[in-house]
Amino acid sequence: AFVRLGVCPPAFVAAVEFSLPRVVGGMGRGDLVLVVPALPRIPGLRAPPELRGPVFARCLEELPALAGSAGLLDVLAAAARLGHGCAAFWAPAAALPGA
């Protein structure tokens, strides 16, 4: 399932950039699989390290459970599109089946 976000009010983008790093720690696997792949499709989202770090640290915790699923590929694609170059994320991710 793809989410297409053509126009996003700046307030929405700012809310995502501000709040997601603060709440991602409480998100479950299903939430991550729905939210994270949509991030690169939010027009105007800057995805600085302060956003990417917490988001993909939380995804890293769930990666083993996502092994072999489309959710894993979607999360990895989002990390690549957002420029998340953290070796601590990519090394374990690359070792998973289906990655």
C-alpha positions, 0 to 999 in steps of 0.5 A: 500500500502506498500513501501519496501525499501531494500537498502537506501544510507546513504545520503538518510537516513541522508536527511530524518533525517535532513529535515523531522522534518523541513518540516513536519509542512507544510505537509498535511494529504495526505502527512503524510499518505504516508510518516509516515508509510514508515519511519519504513521501511527505513533501517538505519533510527535511528528516534531519538526524534528530528525526532519523536517529530515533525513528530508525533506532526504534526500527532497528529494535523491530527488524528481526521480527520484520525479517522476510516481510514486505514491511522490512523492505519498506522500512529499509527503502525509507531509510535509504530515501531519507539518507539514513547512513548509520552503520549501526542500522545498516550492518544488522539490517543487511544480515537479515533474511529478505534484506 
